[in-house]
Structure formats: structure tokens, C-alpha cells
Amino acid sequence: MNFSTKTLDAKTAVTAVKTGALVVGIHENRKLDRAAAALDKLGAISAALKSGDITGKAGSTLLLRGLTGVAAERVVLLGLGPQDELSDKNFAAATAGLVRALATLGCDDAALLLPLDQVKGRDLGWAIRNVVLAGRDSVYRADALKSKKDPAPAGVKKIAFLTSVADASTAKTALAEAVALANGMALTKDLGNLPGNFCTPSYLANTAKKLAKDFKLGVEVLERKQLEALKMGSFLSVTNGSDEPPKFIVLKHLGGRSKDAPVVLVGKGITFDTGGISLKPGLNMDEMKYDMCGAASVLGTFRTIAELGLKLNVIGVIPTCENMPSGSATKPGDVVTSMSGQTIEVLNTDAEGRLILCDALTYVERFKPAAVVDIATLTGACIVALGHHNTGLFTREDAAHDQLADQLLAAGRSTGDTAWRMPIQDIYQEQLKSNFADIANIGGQPAGSVTAACFLERFTRKYTWAHLDIAGTAWKSGAAKGATGRPVPLLTNWLLDQVASLKE
């Protein structure tokens, strides 16, 4: 699905717009939006409202053909809900209805003349992004490995946003950001949806190399011998049971000034998680191919910011491997030494994400980062706490970390890719005590997502850091099974905000 913007100057009548389908808004109680009123010279739209063919409820649609005096072949009336309350919820319902309606039409192109700048508390860019993401999601397919592909999406292929001269520049910028974001989310979903026998650590490394080649990024992939030299004993302990070689990927997007400290994104890349010796139940274990969605979100975010040419220094770090059971696998009770020198008693080999992340979080100290955010499908406990709506956000409690948390939460709210701040306090560290090592890798069932974050916190004390637990938001189960592309919108918007703050 292709998107564009077109300027509608004051001299051009709405009735003169030539397109396969012109979409205008109506409200409840038979109220016409301004564009719809301009098309209603002969009363055809008013007659449709009076007949009850459409109510104006958010998401309702009605197709009108061959309106006299209107150049568009079709006019689609789109319900926006109450006239004085174009809320996020009503706009989302309207966008969903729009996408459904356009998929049924026999034309290739459509033009939208909707009050995109009138959503309560939102701006034009927000509305454009939501339409683009909904449109791209509607045509997304995960059928790359099917011998017979799913039916090709029907309906409209090209959508133009009609804007005023005054809004043209804003709309163009917003559209570029929205399309780049959709591209990044599509990559994240593609990687997440691939099975573990395709999306291996080597596959992720090759994906990073391709991104680097396509967008002129810096890339380095560390192999086992280099990881051994760095003394990443915690990371390597997770790989012991697998035949797949581990990879440690470093991507660099250096769009800012050379003197500016970089922002670092760290993504958990367990390409398949059996639980190791602490074997998971067989039911739904296939979904453990999604345990690399943190890594996928980092790659997707880099795809987005590279396309945008973001003027910021951003480094992506991805430790990636499999967690498998075998005669050489790490056993419960084993003690391993992390890159930081801290020893870890592995009480549960299924708590492996923190074991690979802790060495990555130590590694990033060398970049002297402005901030570090790690992204991981880390704990089922986070799903118990927050369900599938909010990503868990963990940071220390001080001025610098409160500011980082506020920035990430705001970025989530502005994109609909929301997070919720969870506690991370020293009192929880007590649960991680070990009789035989500096720290245990689990703290028992109570507050499982919190103690996991507390474990990571011990390796991040030389910089400002936040942890995003995406176990509940990275993919969907059931009939709608598939990767969601989250939290690429949150991360991208946060990075865009960082650029904006540098200009102030």
C-alpha cells in the first residue's frame, strides 16, 4: 500500500478532486463534516443520512457512486462519531472502518479529506501515522514460507492525504516518518514470525549486515572466540546446549555530532527458547520463536531511523543465541562468571535472557552512552502483572532515571505503544541472594518481573538505563498469532524526541 500527500488549495473545489474514491467524514446526529458538506450541493449525502443508511457512528461507512457534479468516481462516507468528540478511540474505530471499506473497492486509488487535525489532544502527524500503520497492517502477510501464498490484498493500493497549503509541509514530514515506521515494524514482524530453524543467530547477524549495507551503517559481529576473550561467561553459558553458534551484533547509526554521546539500544536475541535443562512445558512452546523480539525491535528501529536519516548517534547491541537442552547444556546450580566479574548461580536455565543481557549491558560501558534502553521478552510474570496492553518499564528512582522514564512513557502514549512504570527498589534485591555466588539468576515467584529487572540493574550502574519487558506486547497468540512490531513505535518516537530536544 502506497501513501502520498496532495495539496488542495483554496481555489480547488472539493467537487473537482479526481480520484477513484474520495473519503469524507460525517458525524452522529446527521452532521456533515466540512468536506462532506461541500460535496452535498444536490443533497445526495443529506438524503443518505436521512434514510438511515449510515448513522455516523465511528467506523461506519457508506459508498456512494456517480454523484452529480462530483469528479470522484466514488464518495465514501466515513463515520467519525460525535461532532464535538473526535477522541483517540473514535478515530481508531474510524480508521479501522476506513481500511475495511477501502479493501472492498474496485479502484486502485483513494483520497482522504478528513479532519485529521481535529482529534482531541492530537496533531495532524499523529493522525497520519495511525492511518498509515492501520493500512500497512491490513495488507501485511506472514506467508513467506507457504507453498501457496495467501490471497493478495484486494481494493485500494494508493492512498493520498489531501491537505491545505498551510499543512502541506507538516503532512509530508509526518508521512515520511509514518512510512519509515511501518517499514521498521514490518521488518520486526517478519523476523519475529520466522521459525527458529530459519531465524537463527546467524540469520539475525546477516540481517544486520544487510541493513548496514543498504543504509551505510556501521556493523560488527563478534564470534565465540571474541566473546571468550571478552570473558562473557554468562552469555556463553546459555549457548552451551546449542549447535548454533552465538553472535554478538553491534550496529552503529552515527547521524549526530561526533562529540555527542550515543543512545544505546540492547535487544535480547534468543532465537528459540526451550528453557534449557529447566525445560518448558510443550504447550505453546512454538511461540518461543518470539523470544528474539527484543532483537527484532532493535533491528526494526534501526531500519526506521536509517531511512529517516535521524540526526542522532544510536548504537544497537544484540546478543543472540539459542537456549537448548543437551549433554553440554548449563545445569541448574551451575555458577558462571559474567563479563563484569560478578558470579551468578544459575538456579533456573529458563531465566536465560538476563544471562545474555547482563554481559551486553557491561559491554556497552565502552560507548560512554547518554542512555541505554534494553528491550526483552524477559518474564511471563510481566504478562501476569500487565497483560498484553502495556510494556513493563523499569528504571532506577532518581532524577536522571525519572526523566528517562517520563520520556519513554510519553513516547508510548503519543504512539499508542504504551508502557507502564514498575517498581525497582533495593528491597527486591534481597530475593536474588545466593549462598554460592554473588547473585542468583532468579528470585522466586513473587514479583518475578521486578527481580528480573533488579538482576539487570546490577550491571548498569555506570550509566542511565531503562529496561522494557515486552513479553506481553511483542506478539499475539490464538487465531491472530503473530508478531506485533512493538515497541518500534515507542522507541522511534523517543529517538525523534531526543533529536528535537537537541535542537532546543
Rosetta blueprint (number, residue, H / E / L):
1 M L
2 N E
3 F E
4 S E
5 T E
6 K E
7 T E
8 L L
9 D L
10 A L
11 K L
12 T L
13 A L
14 V H
15 T H
16 A H
17 V L
18 K L
19 T L
20 G L
21 A L
22 L E
23 V E
24 V E
25 G E
26 I E
27 H E
28 E L
29 N L
30 R L
31 K E
32 L E
33 D L
34 R H
35 A H
36 A H
37 A H
38 A H
39 L H
40 D L
41 K L
42 L L
43 G L
44 A H
45 I H
46 S H
47 A H
48 A H
49 L H
50 K H
51 S H
52 G L
53 D L
54 I L
55 T L
56 G L
57 K L
58 A L
59 G L
60 S L
61 T E
62 L E
63 L E
64 L E
65 R E
66 G L
67 L L
68 T L
69 G L
70 V L
71 A L
72 A L
73 E L
74 R E
75 V E
76 V E
77 L E
78 L E
79 G E
80 L L
81 G L
82 P L
83 Q L
84 D L
85 E L
86 L L
87 S L
88 D H
89 K H
90 N H
91 F H
92 A H
93 A H
94 A H
95 T H
96 A H
97 G H
98 L H
99 V H
100 R H
101 A H
102 L H
103 A L
104 T L
105 L L
106 G L
107 C L
108 D L
109 D E
110 A E
111 A E
112 L E
113 L E
114 L L
115 P L
116 L L
117 D L
118 Q L
119 V L
120 K L
121 G L
122 R L
123 D L
124 L H
125 G H
126 W H
127 A H
128 I H
129 R H
130 N H
131 V H
132 V H
133 L H
134 A H
135 G H
136 R H
137 D H
138 S H
139 V H
140 Y L
141 R L
142 A L
143 D L
144 A L
145 L L
146 K L
147 S L
148 K L
149 K L
150 D L
151 P L
152 A L
153 P L
154 A L
155 G L
156 V L
157 K L
158 K E
159 I E
160 A E
161 F E
162 L E
163 T E
164 S L
165 V L
166 A L
167 D L
168 A H
169 S H
170 T H
171 A H
172 K H
173 T H
174 A H
175 L H
176 A H
177 E H
178 A H
179 V H
180 A H
181 L H
182 A H
183 N H
184 G H
185 M H
186 A H
187 L H
188 T H
189 K H
190 D H
191 L H
192 G H
193 N H
194 L L
195 P L
196 G L
197 N L
198 F L
199 C L
200 T L
201 P H
202 S H
203 Y H
204 L H
205 A H
206 N H
207 T H
208 A H
209 K H
210 K H
211 L H
212 A H
213 K H
214 D H
215 F H
216 K L
217 L L
218 G E
219 V E
220 E E
221 V E
222 L E
223 E L
224 R H
225 K H
226 Q H
227 L H
228 E H
229 A H
230 L L
231 K L
232 M L
233 G H
234 S H
235 F H
236 L H
237 S H
238 V H
239 T H
240 N L
241 G L
242 S L
243 D L
244 E L
245 P L
246 P L
247 K E
248 F E
249 I E
250 V E
251 L E
252 K E
253 H E
254 L E
255 G L
256 G L
257 R L
258 S L
259 K L
260 D L
261 A L
262 P L
263 V E
264 V E
265 L E
266 V E
267 G E
268 K L
269 G E
270 I E
271 T E
272 F E
273 D E
274 T L
275 G L
276 G L
277 I L
278 S L
279 L L
280 K L
281 P L
282 G L
283 L L
284 N L
285 M H
286 D H
287 E H
288 M H
289 K H
290 Y H
291 D H
292 M H
293 C H
294 G H
295 A H
296 A H
297 S H
298 V H
299 L H
300 G H
301 T H
302 F H
303 R H
304 T H
305 I H
306 A H
307 E H
308 L H
309 G L
310 L L
311 K L
312 L L
313 N E
314 V E
315 I E
316 G E
317 V E
318 I E
319 P E
320 T E
321 C E
322 E E
323 N E
324 M L
325 P L
326 S L
327 G L
328 S L
329 A L
330 T L
331 K L
332 P L
333 G L
334 D E
335 V E
336 V E
337 T E
338 S L
339 M L
340 S L
341 G L
342 Q L
343 T E
344 I E
345 E E
346 V E
347 L L
348 N L
349 T L
350 D L
351 A L
352 E L
353 G H
354 R H
355 L H
356 I H
357 L H
358 C H
359 D H
360 A H
361 L H
362 T H
363 Y H
364 V H
365 E H
366 R H
367 F H
368 K L
369 P L
370 A L
371 A E
372 V E
373 V E
374 D E
375 I E
376 A E
377 T L
378 L L
379 T L
380 G H
381 A H
382 C H
383 I H
384 V H
385 A H
386 L H
387 G L
388 H L
389 H L
390 N L
391 T E
392 G E
393 L E
394 F E
395 T E
396 R L
397 E L
398 D L
399 A H
400 A H
401 H H
402 D H
403 Q H
404 L H
405 A H
406 D H
407 Q H
408 L H
409 L H
410 A H
411 A H
412 G H
413 R H
414 S H
415 T H
416 G L
417 D L
418 T L
419 A E
420 W E
421 R E
422 M E
423 P L
424 I L
425 Q L
426 D H
427 I H
428 Y H
429 Q H
430 E H
431 Q H
432 L H
433 K L
434 S L
435 N L
436 F L
437 A L
438 D L
439 I E
440 A E
441 N L
442 I L
443 G L
444 G L
445 Q L
446 P L
447 A L
448 G H
449 S H
450 V H
451 T H
452 A H
453 A H
454 C H
455 F H
456 L H
457 E H
458 R L
459 F L
460 T L
461 R L
462 K L
463 Y L
464 T L
465 W E
466 A E
467 H E
468 L E
469 D E
470 I L
471 A L
472 G L
473 T L
474 A L
475 W E
476 K E
477 S L
478 G H
479 A H
480 A H
481 K L
482 G E
483 A E
484 T L
485 G L
486 R L
487 P L
488 V H
489 P H
490 L H
491 L H
492 T H
493 N H
494 W H
495 L H
496 L H
497 D H
498 Q H
499 V H
500 A H
501 S H
502 L H
503 K H
504 E L
